[in-house]
Structures are given as C-alpha cells and as structure tokens.
Amino acid sequence: MPFRMINLPNALTTFRIFLVPFLVVFLLTKFVTVGLIIFLLALVTDYLDGYLARQRGEVTTLGALLDPVADKLLTAAAFISLVELGYARAWMVVVIIGREFAVSGLRSVASSQGVTIPASRWGKYKTFSQGIAISLLIITEPLGEFRWLGLAALWVVILLAAVSAVDYFVSFYRRLGLVGRASGPA
C-alpha cells in the first residue's frame, strides 16, 4: 500500500485544529453549551487520533508533528478565552502555557540530539486534569455555588504541570547522560 499522509487519524487531528477558532468564538460570545460541546468533541478527537493511528498502523510523521500542535492550540485557546471571560486567573494560565513551551523546547533539543523523550504518566495526568478543569471553567456560571470546582481543578493542573515539567527535565538530563557529569574543572 502506498504511503498516505492523510488518513483518518491525521484527519481527526486536522479537524481538532479546525475546531479551535469556533471554540473561541462560542466561548467569548458566552454560548457556553456550544463551547463545551466543541471542547469535548475536540477532546474525543484527541483520544481517537492516537488510538486509531496505533491500532491501524497509520502512525505518520505528519501526525506526530500535528498532534501536539493541535493539543496546545486547543488548550491555549480555551485557557486564554477563559481568562478573557474572567473565569481563570491569568498567572495560572501563563504557568500552564509556559510549561508547554518549556517541555516542547526540551523535547525539540533532545530530538536534535537523537533522543526521544516519550510522554510521561505525569504529563498524561496533567492533560487529563486540563480537560476537566477547562470543562468546569467553561460552565462556571451555570455551576452557581459550585463554581469553586473550576478553580480547584485549575490548581490541580498547576500542580501536575509543575510535577510533569520536573519529570520531563529529569528524563531529559538522564537520557542525554548529563546527570552525574562533572560541571567543570575542579
């Protein structure tokens, strides 16, 4: 079978990127139900694209490059929209997005050295908690007296973002053999 760049998993990833502007528009115009549906649909495509790529043997370089971009676009757009609405604190979102840039940069440097840093369990926990936090923050107003749940979930994301960032940096230094190496002349 000839190599195909556009397959179902890659189409799902591309669809997730396509959903991002719609998510922002519906969130910022306070159509929260539609915004939540779009966000949840995007989360489903995130799960399905990787699952289908592995199950069908359709893992591609394009998919490996687009998937993390789609994930970061989705979460950054959602979080920034939630800051604009006053549902999330800006400093918390900066920490979360900053962690994404730092880990992506770290993985890029590792890749340039021929080292792959796979997704860690802490990174997966962080991603899962982001989905919950964003969903709860989207429905802040309908939650009424339970709106504190969104902020509590955001604190969990901050904690997991920090733990997973440290985990990635430790993995980076170990894989490149930089742990235990002398730092200079004695």
N, C-alpha and C positions, 0 to 999 in steps of 0.2 A: 504494500500500500504506500503510495507516495506521501511524503511529509506534508501535513496541513497545519498552517499556523492558526487558522480559525476553526476551532472545534467547539463543542458545547461548553466545556469549562471556560475557555477563553471568551466565548460569547457572554457567559454569565458574569465574568469579571468586567467586561466592557459595559454590560448593562448596569452593573453596580456604579461604575463611574458616571454613566448617563443619568442615574437617579439623583446624584449629588445636587445639581442645581435645583431640581424640583423639591428636594428635601428642604433646602434653604428657603426657597420661596414660600412653601407651605408653613414652615416654622415661623418665619418672620411676619407672615400675614395672619398668624395665630389660628391657622386651621390645624390645630394640634392633632386631631384624629387622623387626618390625611397624612400629616407629617410623621406620626407614629407608625402608620401602616407602611409608608415608604421606607422608613428606617428599618422596620422589622423585615420587610421584603429584601432590603439590601443585606441584612444580616443572614438571611436564609441563602442568598446567592453566595455569600462569603463561605458558608459551610459547604454548599453544594459544589462550587467550582473545584475546590481542593479534593473533595471526596470523589467526584466523578473523574477528575484527571488521574487520580491514583488507580481507581477501580477499572477504568477503561484503558489504562496505559497511554493516556494522552497528555502527559506532562510535557510542556514545551518551555523553551527559553522565554518566549513572549509571555506566557502565563506566569512564570516565575518572576518576571520583571513587573508585570502589570498588577498582580495580586496585592503586593504590599503597597503599591501606589494607590490602588483603589481603596484599600483599608484606611490608609492615612488620610486620603481625601474625604472619605465618608466621616470618620470620627472628628477630624479637624473642622470640617464644615458644620457638623452638628454642634460641637462644643462652642465654636465661635458664635453660632446663631443663638445658642442658649445664654452666652454672656450678653449678647446684644439685648436679649429679652429680659435680662436681669435674673435668670434662673440659676446661673452658675457664676462663681467668682472667677474673675479674670486671672488672678495669680495662679489659681489651681489649674486652669486650662493651659496657661503658659508652661507650667511644670510638666503637664502631661504631653503637650505637643513638643516641648523641648526634649523630653526623654525620647520621643520618637525620632527626632533629628539626630540625637546623640547615638542611639543604638543603630540607626540606619547608616550613619557615617562610620561607626565602628565596624559594622559588617562589611561595608564597602572597602575599608582599609584591609580588613582580614582577607577579603576576596582577592584584592590586588596582590596579596602575598601567597595566594593559592590555598588559603584556609577558609573553610566553611564553618560558620557558627550557626548551628541549627536553632530553631525556635525552642526556647526553654519552657518548662512547665510553668514557671513564674510568669513568663510572657503570655502564655495561654490563659492563665488565671486573670491577668491584667486585662486581656482582650475581652474575656467573658464578663468581667466586672464592668468594663466600659459600656458594653451593650445594655446591661441592667441599669447603670447609672444614667446613661443618656435617655433610655426609655422612661425612667422615673422622672427625670428632669423635664422631658417633653410634656408630661402630664402634670406638671407642678400645680397649675391652677385647679384642675379637676380633683386633685388629691385633697384639697382643702386642708384640714387639720393634720393630715399625714404628709404634707409637703416636705417635712424634715427628712423623709426617707430618701429623697433625691440627693440632698446634701450629704447625708450619711453614706450613701453609695459612692458619692464622689470622693469622700475621704478614703474609702476602701481602694478606689482606683489610684489615688495619690500614693498610698502605702504600697500597693502592688507594683506601681510604676517604679518607685524607688528600689524596691527589693529586686525586681526583674532587671533594672538597669545595672545594679551592682553585680547581679548574676552574670549578665552578658559581658561586663568588663572583666570579671574574674575569668570567665571562659576564654575571652579574647587573649588575655595575658598568658593563660596556661597553654592554649593552642599554639601561640607564637613562641612559646618557650621563654617568655620574659619573666616568669615567676622564679625567684631564687637566683637570678642572674645578678652579678655584681653591677653596681650602678656607676662605677668609675674606678680610677686608680686609688689605691689605699694610701 
